[in-house]
Amino acid sequence: MLKLIAEVGQQENVPVIARYAMMKAWKERDGVPLSQMIILDGLHLTDWSYKCFAQAVAARLAAGLAQATRPTKPGAGALPEPPAPAMR
């Protein structure tokens, strides 16, 4: 399903922010424990995760606006994934 969403986003020239991949990187790359990302119900994000996700979305929006307001070559590719926000 994630691959399909990414493909449709690319076809429609709509950025897709992969929250699961971002959180997986926080855990595997940065060593952030799941308890810091998800509340006790095992489903919803903690305030920390929402803050980090919001920072990533804001960075992606800013990059998209910057790209949209400068001349580009026809067929320019999708935006790259933003770097992970500060973890702690």
N, CA, C and O atoms as a Tinker XYZ file with bonds, in Angstrom:
   352  protein
     1  N      0.820000   -1.190000    0.000000    73     2
     2  CA     0.000000    0.000000    0.000000    64     1     3
     3  C      0.868000    1.259000    0.000000    63     2     4     5
     4  O      0.569000    2.225000   -0.703000    81     3
     5  N      1.949000    1.245000    0.795000    73     3     6
     6  CA     2.826000    2.416000    0.848000    64     5     7
     7  C      3.461000    2.701000   -0.508000    63     6     8     9
     8  O      3.606000    3.857000   -0.906000    81     7
     9  N      3.838000    1.632000   -1.217000    73     7    10
    10  CA     4.428000    1.798000   -2.543000    64     9    11
    11  C      3.412000    2.411000   -3.501000    63    10    12    13
    12  O      3.755000    3.291000   -4.291000    81    11
    13  N      2.177000    1.955000   -3.436000    73    11    14
    14  CA     1.120000    2.486000   -4.298000    64    13    15
    15  C      0.879000    3.970000   -4.014000    63    14    16    17
    16  O      0.732000    4.763000   -4.944000    81    15
    17  N      0.838000    4.341000   -2.754000    73    15    18
    18  CA     0.645000    5.748000   -2.386000    64    17    19
    19  C      1.785000    6.596000   -2.935000    63    18    20    21
    20  O      1.554000    7.679000   -3.472000    81    19
    21  N      3.021000    6.104000   -2.800000    73    19    22
    22  CA     4.181000    6.837000   -3.322000    64    21    23
    23  C      4.100000    6.979000   -4.841000    63    22    24    25
    24  O      4.411000    8.038000   -5.386000    81    23
    25  N      3.683000    5.917000   -5.521000    73    23    26
    26  CA     3.573000    5.966000   -6.984000    64    25    27
    27  C      2.514000    6.966000   -7.435000    63    26    28    29
    28  O      2.744000    7.733000   -8.370000    81    27
    29  N      1.366000    6.965000   -6.785000    73    27    30
    30  CA     0.299000    7.906000   -7.139000    64    29    31
    31  C      0.750000    9.334000   -6.855000    63    30    32    33
    32  O      0.494000   10.234000   -7.655000    81    31
    33  N      1.410000    9.547000   -5.741000    73    31    34
    34  CA     1.939000   10.874000   -5.435000    64    33    35
    35  C      2.890000   11.361000   -6.510000    63    34    36    37
    36  O      2.840000   12.522000   -6.915000    81    35
    37  N      3.756000   10.473000   -6.970000    73    35    38
    38  CA     4.713000   10.844000   -8.013000    64    37    39
    39  C      3.994000   11.123000   -9.332000    63    38    40    41
    40  O      4.321000   12.090000  -10.020000    81    39
    41  N      3.025000   10.291000   -9.687000    73    39    42
    42  CA     2.269000   10.493000  -10.926000    64    41    43
    43  C      1.509000   11.814000  -10.916000    63    42    44    45
    44  O      1.417000   12.494000  -11.938000    81    43
    45  N      0.971000   12.169000   -9.765000    73    43    46
    46  CA     0.167000   13.386000   -9.641000    64    45    47
    47  C      0.999000   14.599000   -9.230000    63    46    48    49
    48  O      0.464000   15.693000   -9.055000    81    47
    49  N      2.303000   14.403000   -9.078000    73    47    50
    50  CA     3.219000   15.468000   -8.658000    64    49    51
    51  C      2.811000   16.062000   -7.303000    63    50    52    53
    52  O      2.810000   17.277000   -7.104000    81    51
    53  N      2.469000   15.160000   -6.389000    73    51    54
    54  CA     2.067000   15.545000   -5.035000    64    53    55
    55  C      3.060000   14.912000   -4.068000    63    54    56    57
    56  O      3.231000   13.693000   -4.077000    81    55
    57  N      3.715000   15.712000   -3.238000    73    55    58
    58  CA     4.662000   15.120000   -2.285000    64    57    59
    59  C      3.953000   14.202000   -1.287000    63    58    60    61
    60  O      2.861000   14.510000   -0.809000    81    59
    61  N      4.578000   13.097000   -0.990000    73    59    62
    62  CA     4.070000   12.157000    0.001000    64    61    63
    63  C      5.098000   12.090000    1.118000    63    62    64    65
    64  O      6.280000   11.848000    0.872000    81    63
    65  N      4.652000   12.300000    2.325000    73    63    66
    66  CA     5.546000   12.233000    3.482000    64    65    67
    67  C      5.317000   10.887000    4.160000    63    66    68    69
    68  O      4.225000   10.611000    4.659000    81    67
    69  N      6.333000   10.070000    4.173000    73    67    70
    70  CA     6.235000    8.709000    4.698000    64    69    71
    71  C      6.479000    8.721000    6.207000    63    70    72    73
    72  O      7.616000    8.590000    6.662000    81    71
    73  N      5.414000    8.876000    6.964000    73    71    74
    74  CA     5.540000    8.972000    8.420000    64    73    75
    75  C      6.109000    7.687000    9.010000    63    74    76    77
    76  O      6.960000    7.739000    9.898000    81    75
    77  N      5.653000    6.547000    8.531000    73    75    78
    78  CA     6.155000    5.280000    9.063000    64    77    79
    79  C      7.662000    5.160000    8.844000    63    78    80    81
    80  O      8.397000    4.788000    9.759000    81    79
    81  N      8.115000    5.472000    7.646000    73    79    82
    82  CA     9.548000    5.389000    7.340000    64    81    83
    83  C     10.345000    6.357000    8.208000    63    82    84    85
    84  O     11.449000    6.043000    8.653000    81    83
    85  N      9.778000    7.530000    8.441000    73    83    86
    86  CA    10.446000    8.526000    9.271000    64    85    87
    87  C     10.601000    8.000000   10.704000    63    86    88    89
    88  O     11.671000    8.101000   11.304000    81    87
    89  N      9.509000    7.438000   11.238000    73    87    90
    90  CA     9.546000    6.932000   12.604000    64    89    91
    91  C     10.448000    5.701000   12.716000    63    90    92    93
    92  O     11.122000    5.512000   13.728000    81    91
    93  N     10.457000    4.873000   11.683000    73    91    94
    94  CA    11.337000    3.698000   11.674000    64    93    95
    95  C     12.798000    4.142000   11.729000    63    94    96    97
    96  O     13.610000    3.534000   12.427000    81    95
    97  N     13.130000    5.199000   10.993000    73    95    98
    98  CA    14.500000    5.732000   11.023000    64    97    99
    99  C     14.829000    6.301000   12.393000    63    98   100   101
   100  O     15.946000    6.131000   12.881000    81    99
   101  N     13.874000    6.972000   13.018000    73    99   102
   102  CA    14.124000    7.498000   14.363000    64   101   103
   103  C     14.508000    6.352000   15.297000    63   102   104   105
   104  O     15.420000    6.488000   16.112000    81   103
   105  N     13.809000    5.225000   15.173000    73   103   106
   106  CA    14.071000    4.082000   16.047000    64   105   107
   107  C     15.390000    3.393000   15.690000    63   106   108   109
   108  O     16.245000    3.196000   16.553000    81   107
   109  N     15.552000    3.028000   14.408000    73   107   110
   110  CA    16.713000    2.234000   14.002000    64   109   111
   111  C     17.993000    3.054000   13.915000    63   110   112   113
   112  O     19.040000    2.607000   14.385000    81   111
   113  N     17.932000    4.221000   13.336000    73   111   114
   114  CA    19.127000    5.036000   13.126000    64   113   115
   115  C     19.494000    5.833000   14.369000    63   114   116   117
   116  O     20.663000    5.924000   14.743000    81   115
   117  N     18.464000    6.414000   15.008000    73   115   118
   118  CA    18.719000    7.340000   16.109000    64   117   119
   119  C     18.508000    6.730000   17.490000    63   118   120   121
   120  O     18.792000    7.376000   18.499000    81   119
   121  N     18.015000    5.498000   17.548000    73   119   122
   122  CA    17.845000    4.824000   18.830000    64   121   123
   123  C     16.722000    5.369000   19.694000    63   122   124   125
   124  O     16.746000    5.201000   20.913000    81   123
   125  N     15.746000    6.014000   19.089000    73   123   126
   126  CA    14.619000    6.554000   19.858000    64   125   127
   127  C     13.699000    5.392000   20.232000    63   126   128   129
   128  O     13.251000    4.658000   19.350000    81   127
   129  N     13.410000    5.212000   21.520000    73   127   130
   130  CA    12.547000    4.100000   21.920000    64   129   131
   131  C     11.100000    4.327000   21.474000    63   130   132   133
   132  O     10.633000    5.463000   21.386000    81   131
   133  N     10.412000    3.236000   21.198000    73   131   134
   134  CA     9.016000    3.309000   20.776000    64   133   135
   135  C      8.170000    4.057000   21.801000    63   134   136   137
   136  O      7.233000    4.765000   21.432000    81   135
   137  N      8.494000    3.904000   23.088000    73   135   138
   138  CA     7.733000    4.576000   24.149000    64   137   139
   139  C      7.822000    6.096000   24.053000    63   138   140   141
   140  O      6.957000    6.797000   24.576000    81   139
   141  N      8.850000    6.610000   23.395000    73   139   142
   142  CA     8.967000    8.057000   23.204000    64   141   143
   143  C      8.126000    8.522000   22.006000    63   142   144   145
   144  O      7.793000    9.702000   21.895000    81   143
   145  N      7.789000    7.586000   21.116000    73   143   146
   146  CA     7.065000    7.945000   19.898000    64   145   147
   147  C      5.563000    7.684000   19.971000    63   146   148   149
   148  O      4.774000    8.423000   19.383000    81   147
   149  N      5.169000    6.636000   20.691000    73   147   150
   150  CA     3.777000    6.185000   20.714000    64   149   151
   151  C      3.287000    6.148000   22.159000    63   150   152   153
   152  O      4.005000    5.697000   23.052000    81   151
   153  N      2.042000    6.632000   22.390000    73   151   154
   154  CA     1.497000    6.588000   23.749000    64   153   155
   155  C      1.086000    5.159000   24.107000    63   154   156   157
   156  O      1.171000    4.257000   23.274000    81   155
   157  N      0.648000    4.964000   25.328000    73   155   158
   158  CA     0.382000    3.623000   25.848000    64   157   159
   159  C     -0.676000    2.844000   25.079000    63   158   160   161
   160  O     -0.703000    1.615000   25.156000    81   159
   161  N     -1.555000    3.526000   24.334000    73   159   162
   162  CA    -2.568000    2.783000   23.578000    64   161   163
   163  C     -1.966000    2.061000   22.376000    63   162   164   165
   164  O     -2.649000    1.279000   21.714000    81   163
   165  N     -0.677000    2.325000   22.089000    73   163   166
   166  CA     0.007000    1.652000   20.999000    64   165   167
   167  C     -0.375000    2.131000   19.614000    63   166   168   169
   168  O      0.012000    1.525000   18.614000    81   167
   169  N     -1.132000    3.217000   19.547000    73   167   170
   170  CA    -1.628000    3.696000   18.261000    64   169   171
   171  C     -1.282000    5.155000   17.992000    63   170   172   173
   172  O     -0.815000    5.499000   16.906000    81   171
   173  N     -1.509000    5.996000   18.969000    73   171   174
   174  CA    -1.368000    7.439000   18.766000    64   173   175
   175  C      0.033000    7.943000   19.106000    63   174   176   177
   176  O      0.724000    7.391000   19.963000    81   175
   177  N      0.427000    9.000000   18.416000    73   175   178
   178  CA     1.742000    9.599000   18.624000    64   177   179
   179  C      1.796000   10.373000   19.932000    63   178   180   181
   180  O      0.782000   10.866000   20.426000    81   179
   181  N      2.996000   10.467000   20.476000    73   179   182
   182  CA     3.227000   11.326000   21.634000    64   181   183
   183  C      3.364000   12.772000   21.153000    63   182   184   185
   184  O      3.486000   13.024000   19.954000    81   183
   185  N      3.342000   13.704000   22.080000    73   183   186
   186  CA     3.563000   15.107000   21.721000    64   185   187
   187  C      4.917000   15.273000   21.034000    63   186   188   189
   188  O      5.044000   16.044000   20.083000    81   187
   189  N      5.923000   14.552000   21.515000    73   187   190
   190  CA     7.254000   14.616000   20.906000    64   189   191
   191  C      7.197000   14.217000   19.433000    63   190   192   193
   192  O      7.763000   14.898000   18.579000    81   191
   193  N      6.511000   13.108000   19.139000    73   191   194
   194  CA     6.412000   12.640000   17.755000    64   193   195
   195  C      5.650000   13.628000   16.884000    63   194   196   197
   196  O      6.044000   13.894000   15.749000    81   195
   197  N      4.551000   14.175000   17.420000    73   195   198
   198  CA     3.798000   15.168000   16.648000    64   197   199
   199  C      4.660000   16.386000   16.341000    63   198   200   201
   200  O      4.597000   16.939000   15.243000    81   199
   201  N      5.464000   16.801000   17.314000    73   199   202
   202  CA     6.349000   17.953000   17.094000    64   201   203
   203  C      7.360000   17.649000   15.986000    63   202   204   205
   204  O      7.548000   18.454000   15.073000    81   203
   205  N      8.006000   16.492000   16.070000    73   203   206
   206  CA     8.997000   16.119000   15.053000    64   205   207
   207  C      8.349000   15.964000   13.686000    63   206   208   209
   208  O      8.911000   16.395000   12.678000    81   207
   209  N      7.175000   15.355000   13.646000    73   207   210
   210  CA     6.477000   15.179000   12.377000    64   209   211
   211  C      6.072000   16.537000   11.802000    63   210   212   213
   212  O      6.204000   16.767000   10.600000    81   211
   213  N      5.583000   17.430000   12.652000    73   211   214
   214  CA     5.208000   18.775000   12.189000    64   213   215
   215  C      6.417000   19.519000   11.627000    63   214   216   217
   216  O      6.298000   20.221000   10.622000    81   215
   217  N      7.575000   19.371000   12.264000    73   215   218
   218  CA     8.789000   20.007000   11.747000    64   217   219
   219  C      9.144000   19.458000   10.367000    63   218   220   221
   220  O      9.552000   20.211000    9.483000    81   219
   221  N      8.992000   18.162000   10.187000    73   219   222
   222  CA     9.296000   17.550000    8.887000    64   221   223
   223  C      8.310000   18.016000    7.818000    63   222   224   225
   224  O      8.706000   18.299000    6.687000    81   223
   225  N      7.028000   18.098000    8.173000    73   223   226
   226  CA     6.017000   18.582000    7.223000    64   225   227
   227  C      6.298000   20.033000    6.859000    63   226   228   229
   228  O      6.221000   20.406000    5.688000    81   227
   229  N      6.623000   20.855000    7.855000    73   227   230
   230  CA     6.927000   22.269000    7.586000    64   229   231
   231  C      8.135000   22.400000    6.661000    63   230   232   233
   232  O      8.130000   23.222000    5.744000    81   231
   233  N      9.163000   21.597000    6.898000    73   231   234
   234  CA    10.349000   21.641000    6.032000    64   233   235
   235  C      9.994000   21.223000    4.614000    63   234   236   237
   236  O     10.483000   21.809000    3.648000    81   235
   237  N      9.146000   20.216000    4.489000    73   235   238
   238  CA     8.727000   19.740000    3.162000    64   237   239
   239  C      7.900000   20.804000    2.447000    63   238   240   241
   240  O      8.079000   21.027000    1.250000    81   239
   241  N      6.995000   21.462000    3.174000    73   239   242
   242  CA     6.196000   22.540000    2.578000    64   241   243
   243  C      7.081000   23.695000    2.130000    63   242   244   245
   244  O      6.904000   24.234000    1.038000    81   243
   245  N      8.030000   24.072000    2.972000    73   243   246
   246  CA     8.940000   25.170000    2.619000    64   245   247
   247  C      9.754000   24.817000    1.380000    63   246   248   249
   248  O      9.939000   25.655000    0.497000    81   247
   249  N     10.235000   23.587000    1.312000    73   247   250
   250  CA    11.006000   23.163000    0.140000    64   249   251
   251  C     10.133000   23.169000   -1.109000    63   250   252   253
   252  O     10.584000   23.559000   -2.186000    81   251
   253  N      8.887000   22.739000   -0.961000    73   251   254
   254  CA     7.965000   22.738000   -2.094000    64   253   255
   255  C      7.646000   24.135000   -2.575000    63   254   256   257
   256  O      7.576000   24.379000   -3.779000    81   255
   257  N      7.452000   25.055000   -1.645000    73   255   258
   258  CA     7.188000   26.445000   -2.022000    64   257   259
   259  C      8.396000   27.063000   -2.699000    63   258   260   261
   260  O      8.261000   27.791000   -3.682000    81   259
   261  N      9.574000   26.773000   -2.174000    73   259   262
   262  CA    10.795000   27.311000   -2.791000    64   261   263
   263  C     10.951000   26.773000   -4.208000    63   262   264   265
   264  O     11.318000   27.507000   -5.126000    81   263
   265  N     10.671000   25.498000   -4.373000    73   263   266
   266  CA    10.790000   24.890000   -5.700000    64   265   267
   267  C      9.735000   25.462000   -6.649000    63   266   268   269
   268  O     10.019000   25.691000   -7.825000    81   267
   269  N      8.540000   25.691000   -6.153000    73   267   270
   270  CA     7.452000   26.184000   -7.000000    64   269   271
   271  C      7.650000   27.631000   -7.429000    63   270   272   273
   272  O      7.083000   28.059000   -8.434000    81   271
   273  N      8.437000   28.381000   -6.690000    73   271   274
   274  CA     8.596000   29.804000   -6.999000    64   273   275
   275  C      9.869000   30.126000   -7.759000    63   274   276   277
   276  O     10.167000   31.296000   -7.996000    81   275
   277  N     10.623000   29.111000   -8.143000    73   275   278
   278  CA    11.809000   29.371000   -8.965000    64   277   279
   279  C     11.667000   28.618000  -10.285000    63   278   280   281
   280  O     11.010000   27.579000  -10.344000    81   279
   281  N     12.275000   29.135000  -11.326000    73   279   282
   282  CA    12.186000   28.445000  -12.616000    64   281   283
   283  C     12.821000   27.061000  -12.527000    63   282   284   285
   284  O     13.894000   26.891000  -11.947000    81   283
   285  N     12.155000   26.097000  -13.101000    73   283   286
   286  CA    12.689000   24.734000  -13.107000    64   285   287
   287  C     12.667000   24.187000  -14.521000    63   286   288   289
   288  O     11.961000   24.684000  -15.399000    81   287
   289  N     13.442000   23.175000  -14.707000    73   287   290
   290  CA    13.460000   22.487000  -15.994000    64   289   291
   291  C     12.208000   21.616000  -16.096000    63   290   292   293
   292  O     11.734000   21.102000  -15.083000    81   291
   293  N     11.668000   21.445000  -17.299000    73   291   294
   294  CA    10.539000   20.526000  -17.455000    64   293   295
   295  C     10.921000   19.132000  -16.970000    63   294   296   297
   296  O     12.032000   18.658000  -17.207000    81   295
   297  N      9.989000   18.494000  -16.295000    73   295   298
   298  CA    10.228000   17.133000  -15.824000    64   297   299
   299  C     11.043000   17.043000  -14.556000    63   298   300   301
   300  O     11.570000   15.978000  -14.236000    81   299
   301  N     11.159000   18.150000  -13.818000    73   299   302
   302  CA    11.917000   18.105000  -12.559000    64   301   303
   303  C     11.297000   17.058000  -11.641000    63   302   304   305
   304  O     10.075000   16.917000  -11.594000    81   303
   305  N     12.125000   16.331000  -10.921000    73   303   306
   306  CA    11.658000   15.223000  -10.093000    64   305   307
   307  C     10.968000   15.666000   -8.817000    63   306   308   309
   308  O     10.831000   16.858000   -8.541000    81   307
   309  N     10.539000   14.682000   -8.049000    73   307   310
   310  CA     9.869000   14.932000   -6.781000    64   309   311
   311  C     10.858000   15.487000   -5.766000    63   310   312   313
   312  O     12.073000   15.376000   -5.932000    81   311
   313  N     10.323000   16.078000   -4.729000    73   311   314
   314  CA    11.164000   16.631000   -3.665000    64   313   315
   315  C     11.846000   15.506000   -2.897000    63   314   316   317
   316  O     11.244000   14.452000   -2.690000    81   315
   317  N     13.091000   15.706000   -2.469000    73   315   318
   318  CA    13.756000   14.687000   -1.654000    64   317   319
   319  C     13.163000   14.675000   -0.248000    63   318   320   321
   320  O     12.561000   15.655000    0.191000    81   319
   321  N     13.339000   13.565000    0.447000    73   319   322
   322  CA    12.884000   13.487000    1.829000    64   321   323
   323  C     13.680000   14.472000    2.676000    63   322   324   325
   324  O     14.899000   14.569000    2.530000    81   323
   325  N     12.999000   15.208000    3.566000    73   323   326
   326  CA    13.725000   16.149000    4.420000    64   325   327
   327  C     14.553000   15.399000    5.453000    63   326   328   329
   328  O     14.245000   14.251000    5.774000    81   327
   329  N     15.603000   16.031000    5.978000    73   327   330
   330  CA    16.372000   15.370000    7.032000    64   329   331
   331  C     15.511000   15.218000    8.282000    63   330   332   333
   332  O     14.562000   15.973000    8.493000    81   331
   333  N     15.849000   14.247000    9.093000    73   331   334
   334  CA    15.104000   14.029000   10.330000    64   333   335
   335  C     15.290000   15.217000   11.262000    63   334   336   337
   336  O     16.387000   15.770000   11.340000    81   335
   337  N     14.230000   15.622000   11.975000    73   335   338
   338  CA    14.364000   16.713000   12.935000    64   337   339
   339  C     15.189000   16.268000   14.137000    63   338   340   341
   340  O     15.459000   15.080000   14.308000    81   339
   341  N     15.581000   17.218000   14.958000    73   339   342
   342  CA    16.330000   16.897000   16.175000    64   341   343
   343  C     15.531000   15.896000   16.995000    63   342   344   345
   344  O     14.319000   16.046000   17.150000    81   343
   345  N     16.188000   14.898000   17.509000    73   343   346
   346  CA    15.486000   13.810000   18.167000    64   345   347
   347  C     15.151000   14.061000   19.625000    63   346   348   349
   348  O     14.181000   13.508000   20.143000    81   347
   349  N     15.927000   14.872000   20.279000    73   347   350
   350  CA    15.648000   15.023000   21.721000    64   349   351
   351  C     15.747000   16.440000   22.146000    63   350   352
   352  O     15.543000   16.747000   23.320000    81   351
